[in-house]
Amino acid sequence: MEETVFFNFNGIIVSNSRFIVRSQTYAMQSVTSVKPGVVKPSRVVASAFILIGVLLLAAELLDLELLTLLDHKGVLLVAGAVAILIGLIAWYLEKPRYSVILHTSAGEHHALVSDNKQDIEHVLQALNQAIVSRG
């Protein structure tokens, strides 16, 4: 049987016999199904900035003497507001990533992860075509 290529772009090849993602090759005969996946962003850093900002604002509002070097009123207020702003920007900039999940006899594999949902959809369509063409 001759190999038919359904997708070939940027180091990703989907054919009726194999799925190549850069340096990893999957035999299509072992792939039982494919599905899309979403990898949620980790927002730990953004949350930490927001928390620190809230704590600094609270310290200023409660008139706590956290640092004796800060004799100027409002320093903690500005620092807290800046920390919250940085945290909110970081939170907004963290976007979900999309993946191709392969089901094989060896289990589930996130074979490809991308920021671009359309790229994942194109690869999934090609993989589905490859599975159907096996017969």
C-alpha positions as a printed NumPy array, in Angstrom:
array([[  0.   ,   0.   ,   0.   ],
       [  1.388,   3.368,  -1.001],
       [  1.817,   6.047,   1.622],
       [ -0.635,   8.953,   1.267],
       [  0.255,  12.24 ,   2.963],
       [ -2.72 ,  14.18 ,   4.352],
       [ -0.798,  16.986,   6.055],
       [  2.789,  18.256,   5.777],
       [  3.691,  21.559,   7.368],
       [  6.424,  22.863,   9.65 ],
       [  7.881,  19.474,  10.616],
       [  4.477,  17.848,  11.157],
       [  3.521,  15.051,   8.761],
       [  0.323,  13.024,   8.806],
       [  0.087,  10.082,   6.442],
       [ -1.935,   6.889,   6.346],
       [  0.979,   5.034,   7.967],
       [  2.603,   7.505,  10.373],
       [  2.251,  10.744,  12.299],
       [  5.5  ,  12.679,  12.664],
       [  5.761,  15.587,  15.092],
       [  9.232,  17.021,  14.693],
       [ 11.442,  14.16 ,  15.999],
       [  8.686,  11.856,  17.349],
       [  7.009,   9.298,  15.065],
       [  3.74 ,   7.5  ,  15.846],
       [  2.603,   4.497,  13.805],
       [ -0.945,   5.177,  12.62 ],
       [ -1.827,   1.495,  12.997],
       [ -1.5  ,   1.882,  16.784],
       [ -3.645,   5.042,  16.944],
       [ -7.208,   4.13 ,  17.897],
       [ -8.628,   7.651,  18.143],
       [ -7.696,  11.32 ,  18.318],
       [ -9.249,  14.257,  20.089],
       [ -8.499,  17.893,  20.842],
       [ -7.301,  18.97 ,  24.24 ],
       [ -6.831,  22.236,  26.094],
       [ -3.862,  22.918,  28.355],
       [ -4.908,  25.56 ,  30.866],
       [ -2.298,  28.181,  31.693],
       [ -0.572,  28.214,  35.044],
       [ -1.385,  31.511,  36.679],
       [  0.785,  31.065,  39.774],
       [  3.064,  34.036,  39.04 ],
       [  0.143,  36.334,  38.223],
       [ -1.684,  35.257,  41.381],
       [  1.441,  35.838,  43.472],
       [  1.797,  39.403,  42.161],
       [ -1.868,  40.134,  42.858],
       [ -1.603,  38.692,  46.373],
       [  1.541,  40.677,  47.142],
       [ -0.126,  43.823,  45.813],
       [ -3.186,  43.293,  48.011],
       [ -0.97 ,  42.701,  51.037],
       [  0.992,  45.887,  50.343],
       [ -2.226,  47.869,  49.955],
       [ -3.569,  46.406,  53.185],
       [ -0.33 ,  47.273,  54.976],
       [ -0.593,  50.866,  53.766],
       [ -4.268,  51.177,  54.64 ],
       [ -3.742,  49.659,  58.092],
       [ -0.748,  51.966,  58.556],
       [  1.633,  49.099,  59.358],
       [  5.329,  49.877,  59.712],
       [  6.649,  47.059,  57.489],
       [  9.87 ,  48.715,  56.494],
       [ 11.377,  51.452,  58.615],
       [ 13.315,  52.622,  55.538],
       [ 10.059,  53.698,  53.921],
       [  9.368,  56.969,  55.653],
       [  7.323,  58.349,  52.79 ],
       [  3.574,  57.955,  52.934],
       [  2.077,  56.177,  49.966],
       [  5.093,  54.085,  48.935],
       [  3.333,  50.842,  49.845],
       [  0.192,  52.099,  48.119],
       [  2.055,  52.679,  44.847],
       [  4.022,  49.421,  45.143],
       [  0.822,  47.484,  45.841],
       [ -0.997,  49.053,  42.902],
       [  1.939,  48.317,  40.579],
       [  2.132,  44.704,  41.778],
       [ -1.605,  44.242,  41.207],
       [ -1.326,  45.806,  37.744],
       [  1.576,  43.495,  36.824],
       [ -0.399,  40.511,  38.126],
       [ -3.493,  41.449,  36.105],
       [ -1.45 ,  41.936,  32.934],
       [  0.304,  38.591,  33.45 ],
       [ -3.087,  36.927,  34.081],
       [ -4.479,  38.38 ,  30.853],
       [ -1.429,  37.442,  28.772],
       [ -1.515,  33.772,  29.826],
       [ -3.602,  32.032,  27.187],
       [ -4.676,  28.392,  26.995],
       [ -2.745,  26.102,  24.677],
       [ -4.33 ,  23.492,  22.44 ],
       [ -3.225,  19.909,  21.911],
       [ -3.711,  16.806,  19.822],
       [ -4.399,  13.844,  22.085],
       [ -3.716,  10.402,  20.6  ],
       [ -5.25 ,   7.273,  22.06 ],
       [ -3.056,   4.239,  21.456],
       [ -2.693,   0.795,  22.983],
       [  0.023,   2.317,  25.208],
       [ -2.33 ,   5.006,  26.534],
       [ -3.059,   8.664,  25.941],
       [ -0.421,  11.016,  24.502],
       [ -0.405,  14.797,  24.066],
       [  1.396,  14.47 ,  20.762],
       [  1.291,  18.109,  19.695],
       [  0.722,  21.329,  21.658],
       [  0.242,  24.726,  20.025],
       [ -0.973,  28.228,  20.816],
       [ -2.91 ,  28.201,  17.553],
       [ -6.238,  26.367,  17.74 ],
       [ -6.639,  26.309,  13.95 ],
       [ -3.326,  24.479,  13.488],
       [ -4.501,  21.786,  15.904],
       [ -7.834,  21.499,  14.077],
       [ -6.05 ,  21.012,  10.729],
       [ -3.842,  18.269,  12.19 ],
       [ -6.875,  16.575,  13.781],
       [ -8.715,  16.585,  10.441],
       [ -5.706,  15.016,   8.747],
       [ -5.372,  12.396,  11.488],
       [ -9.054,  11.511,  11.173],
       [ -8.608,  11.139,   7.4  ],
       [ -5.611,   8.884,   8.   ],
       [ -7.576,   6.699,  10.431],
       [-10.503,   6.402,   8.012],
       [ -8.19 ,   5.578,   5.086],
       [ -6.767,   2.585,   6.992],
       [-10.088,   0.867,   6.544]])
